[in-house]
Structures are given as C-alpha cells and as structure tokens.
C-alpha cells in the first residue's frame, strides 16, 4: 500500500502532466484559430457551402479543444485540493 507521501507525489505528477497537456491544447487552439483565419479569408467573396462547412467544423473543433482544456484544468484543481486534504 502506498504511503500518503507517495500518493501526494503521484497526484502532483498528475497535475504537472495536466498542466503540460493544457499547454499543448492551447497551442492546438491557437493553430485552429490560424486555420479559421485562413478559411475565413478564403471564404470572403464566395458563398460556396463547402467552405462554410469547413469553417463550421473548424469552429466546432476549437470549441471542443476549449472544453477539453477546461475539463482538464478542473481535474488538476480537484487533484490539488485532494493533496491539501491529505495534508
């Protein structure tokens, strides 16, 4: 059975990895913003539904990335609070 210190250390490592992953997700969000900017620039002056579909899907991707980062951030916060409970 793991000691409290071992559990706290494992939780802290998990939080650190979550923070790294959140940074990666934020980078993906920035990349998706660049994709959206390019798609919108290309779409200017055209009403073709396929470019509209591409923009909509890229926007959906961005929203899901934001959601993933937010959920992961909440997970890290819960782990930090549990570390505090452990003392």
GIBEL-V55322 format. One record per residue. N is the residue number from 0. RES is the residue in one letter. SS is DSSP state (~ for helix, > for strand, _ for the rest). Layout:
N_RES_SS, N_RES_SS
//
This chain:
0_X__, 1_X__, 2_X__, 3_X_~, 4_X_~, 5_X_~, 6_X_~, 7_X_~, 8_X_~, 9_X_~, 10_X_~, 11_X_~, 12_X_~, 13_X_~, 14_X_~, 15_X_~, 16_X_~, 17_X_~, 18_X_~, 19_X_~, 20_X_~, 21_X_~, 22_X_~, 23_X_~, 24_X_~, 25_X_~, 26_X_~, 27_X_~, 28_X_~, 29_X_~, 30_X_~, 31_X_~, 32_X_~, 33_X_~, 34_X_~, 35_X_~, 36_X_~, 37_X_~, 38_X_~, 39_X_~, 40_X_~, 41_X_~, 42_X_~, 43_X__, 44_X__, 45_X__, 46_X__, 47_X__, 48_X_~, 49_X_~, 50_X_~, 51_X_~, 52_X_~, 53_X_~, 54_X_~, 55_X_~, 56_X_~, 57_X_~, 58_X_~, 59_X_~, 60_X_~, 61_X_~, 62_X_~, 63_X_~, 64_X_~, 65_X_~, 66_X_~, 67_X_~, 68_X_~, 69_X_~, 70_X_~, 71_X_~, 72_X_~, 73_X_~, 74_X_~, 75_X_~, 76_X_~, 77_X_~, 78_X_~, 79_X_~, 80_X_~, 81_X_~, 82_X_~, 83_X_~, 84_X_~, 85_X_~, 86_X__
//
